[in-house]
């Protein structure tokens, strides 16, 4: 996808959109995402449906693949959220 097209396809995405995609990609369930972001589980599900609709994706996994491929989220952000607040010990 050309740079200009990619930027156009990423317009209108909110911080919540990105955070939900990152958390789901990290394995969080909808109720855990809701707790983490202080919103209702219904809101989380509605945002997921809207994201899938925007990208014509049939599953949230497909939407995550698109978000990763388009640069909306990165694997580094997913890993960062996984280890955020945890002390990592090296032996």
C-alpha positions as CSV (number, residue, x, y, z in Angstrom):
1,X,0.0,0.0,0.0
2,X,1.4,3.4,-0.9
3,X,2.3,5.8,1.9
4,X,-0.5,8.2,0.9
5,X,-3.1,5.5,0.7
6,X,-2.0,4.0,4.1
7,X,-2.4,7.4,5.8
8,X,-5.8,7.8,4.3
9,X,-6.9,4.4,5.5
10,X,-5.8,5.2,9.1
11,X,-7.7,8.4,9.5
12,X,-10.4,8.4,12.1
13,X,-8.9,5.9,14.4
14,X,-9.0,6.8,18.1
15,X,-6.7,6.0,20.9
16,X,-9.3,3.5,22.2
17,X,-9.3,1.8,18.8
18,X,-5.6,1.3,19.0
19,X,-5.6,0.3,22.7
20,X,-8.3,-2.3,22.1
21,X,-6.5,-3.8,19.1
22,X,-3.2,-4.0,21.1
23,X,-4.8,-5.6,24.1
24,X,-6.8,-8.1,22.1
25,X,-3.7,-8.9,20.1
26,X,-1.9,-9.6,23.4
27,X,-4.6,-12.1,24.3
28,X,-6.9,-10.1,26.5
29,X,-10.6,-11.1,26.6
30,X,-13.3,-8.5,26.1
31,X,-14.1,-8.3,29.8
32,X,-10.3,-7.8,30.6
33,X,-10.0,-5.1,27.9
34,X,-13.1,-3.3,29.4
35,X,-11.5,-3.5,32.9
36,X,-8.1,-2.3,31.6
37,X,-9.6,0.7,29.7
38,X,-12.4,1.5,32.2
39,X,-15.2,1.0,29.8
40,X,-18.1,-1.4,29.5
41,X,-17.7,-4.8,27.8
42,X,-20.5,-3.7,25.4
43,X,-18.5,-0.6,24.4
44,X,-15.4,-2.8,23.7
45,X,-17.5,-5.1,21.5
46,X,-19.1,-2.2,19.6
47,X,-15.6,-0.7,18.9
48,X,-14.4,-4.1,17.6
49,X,-17.4,-4.4,15.3
50,X,-16.8,-0.9,14.0
51,X,-13.1,-1.6,13.4
52,X,-14.0,-4.8,11.5
53,X,-16.6,-2.9,9.5
54,X,-14.0,-0.1,8.6
55,X,-11.6,-2.7,7.2
56,X,-14.2,-5.2,5.8
57,X,-12.7,-7.8,8.2
58,X,-14.8,-10.8,9.2
59,X,-12.9,-11.5,12.5
60,X,-11.1,-9.4,15.0
61,X,-8.0,-11.4,14.2
62,X,-8.2,-10.1,10.6
63,X,-8.6,-6.6,11.9
64,X,-5.5,-7.0,14.0
65,X,-3.6,-8.3,11.0
66,X,-4.6,-5.3,9.0
67,X,-3.7,-2.9,11.9
68,X,-0.3,-4.5,12.1
69,X,0.3,-4.5,8.4
70,X,-0.8,-0.9,8.1
71,X,1.3,0.3,11.0
72,X,-1.6,1.4,13.2
73,X,-0.2,-0.8,15.9
74,X,3.2,-2.5,16.1
75,X,4.4,-5.7,17.6
76,X,6.6,-3.6,19.8
77,X,3.6,-1.8,21.3
78,X,1.9,-5.2,22.0
79,X,5.0,-6.5,23.7
80,X,5.5,-3.3,25.6
81,X,2.0,-3.5,27.0
82,X,2.6,-7.1,28.0
83,X,5.6,-6.2,30.1
84,X,4.6,-2.8,31.3
85,X,4.8,-2.6,35.0
86,X,6.5,-6.0,35.4
87,X,10.0,-6.4,36.6
88,X,12.0,-8.5,34.2
89,X,14.8,-10.3,35.8
90,X,17.8,-11.5,33.9
91,X,19.8,-14.4,35.5
